[in-house]
Amino acid sequence: MCRFYLRFFVCSVALVLFRGWPAAAQHPAATPATTEGEFVVKNFQFRSGESLPELRLHYTTLGKPARDAQGRVTNAVLILHGTGGTGQQFLAPIGPGQLLDAARYYIVLPDGIGHGKSSKPSDSLHAHFPQYDYDDMVAAHHRLLTEGLGVNHLRLVMGTSMGCMHSFVWGETFPDFMDALMPLACLPAQIAGRNRIWRKMLMDAVRNDPEWKGGDYSGEPQQALRTALDLLLIAGSAPLYMQKTLAMRDAADQYLDDYFKSRLEGLDANDLLYQVNASRNYDPSPQLEKIMAPVMYINSADDFINPPELGIAEREIKKVKNGRFVLLPISDETRGHGTHTRAALWKQYLAELLEKTAR
């Protein structure tokens, strides 16, 4: 759940991936040029049986596509955000590095259905918006790439949190479409146990708030949103880091006060409800054998949402023909679930994956 855990806890996107960021700090003109756009899918059919006459998909790109002699795109990289996030969160100029050089790769940063500037409940339909799920979101992005951007192949699919789960869906739904997959911070199995319980608690908090009014509220249901933020904060927390940075009681109390003041504004209950509910039927486990591309799959040991003691990651990655799982140990540098944004901790594995799958 990228936006909530990034903005509500670590508050940064440390993707040390784009060449030119260090120079950009001193010379803004050196920042890789970005292009924003929207692709509209006509009469998009959702798996629920619902449809939208026009589904708007917003995206940001860096670089230019390259093609081989057969016309296949060879350098496109799809980076997928987490719940509540947007593609543009990955543009923060933090840290050195040039693993994904915009002069070499065509980087696509889309907003998922229900997120950012793509079509979402708060636009106008509110609780009458179609009940989308992860398969719908992946199908929509496939159409954005193939029909909107003319991308017929991906060099890499990489995603954080929800984007991590989407990566597994991508791999088994379109197994010939990518050269490599790098999922960060998720489990390739049905969301159950504590993970399902806290999500349902969040959704119930919204639905049971009298001010939600079945989704047709005129003002945001404040108590529901406060409860949701409570749960999101705990789910995205990192005990070691928080104990060190909030070592005194007053500091912890002040952090929580500041958290609510900065996070409540701009949060929409329907958007949040739909974003969390989209995970309801996610379960790639039965079809992981369909994934053909090499997979470099990474979690961190202090992740509340994907705790390592479950053993699910180690069990399920065995079903992937060419998969590797890496568990990052707890350290002063890990940030719980938000470790997925601290590229310094996993960029060596990305470099290994890119080298292994180089043509």
Secondary structure as GFF3:
##gff-version 3
##sequence-region A 1 359
A	DSSP	alpha_helix	2	5	.	.	.	ID=ss1
A	DSSP	pi_helix	6	10	.	.	.	ID=ss2
A	DSSP	alpha_helix	21	26	.	.	.	ID=ss3
A	DSSP	three_ten_helix	28	30	.	.	.	ID=ss4
A	DSSP	beta_strand	34	45	.	.	.	ID=ss5
A	DSSP	beta_strand	51	62	.	.	.	ID=ss6
A	DSSP	beta_strand	76	80	.	.	.	ID=ss7
A	DSSP	three_ten_helix	87	91	.	.	.	ID=ss8
A	DSSP	beta_strand	106	110	.	.	.	ID=ss9
A	DSSP	three_ten_helix	121	123	.	.	.	ID=ss10
A	DSSP	three_ten_helix	126	128	.	.	.	ID=ss11
A	DSSP	alpha_helix	134	143	.	.	.	ID=ss12
A	DSSP	pi_helix	144	148	.	.	.	ID=ss13
A	DSSP	beta_strand	156	160	.	.	.	ID=ss14
A	DSSP	alpha_helix	162	173	.	.	.	ID=ss15
A	DSSP	beta_strand	181	184	.	.	.	ID=ss16
A	DSSP	alpha_helix	193	207	.	.	.	ID=ss17
A	DSSP	three_ten_helix	210	215	.	.	.	ID=ss18
A	DSSP	alpha_helix	222	235	.	.	.	ID=ss19
A	DSSP	alpha_helix	239	245	.	.	.	ID=ss20
A	DSSP	alpha_helix	249	263	.	.	.	ID=ss21
A	DSSP	alpha_helix	269	277	.	.	.	ID=ss22
A	DSSP	three_ten_helix	285	290	.	.	.	ID=ss23
A	DSSP	beta_strand	295	300	.	.	.	ID=ss24
A	DSSP	three_ten_helix	308	310	.	.	.	ID=ss25
A	DSSP	alpha_helix	312	317	.	.	.	ID=ss26
A	DSSP	beta_strand	323	328	.	.	.	ID=ss27
A	DSSP	three_ten_helix	336	341	.	.	.	ID=ss28
A	DSSP	three_ten_helix	343	345	.	.	.	ID=ss29
A	DSSP	alpha_helix	347	356	.	.	.	ID=ss30
###
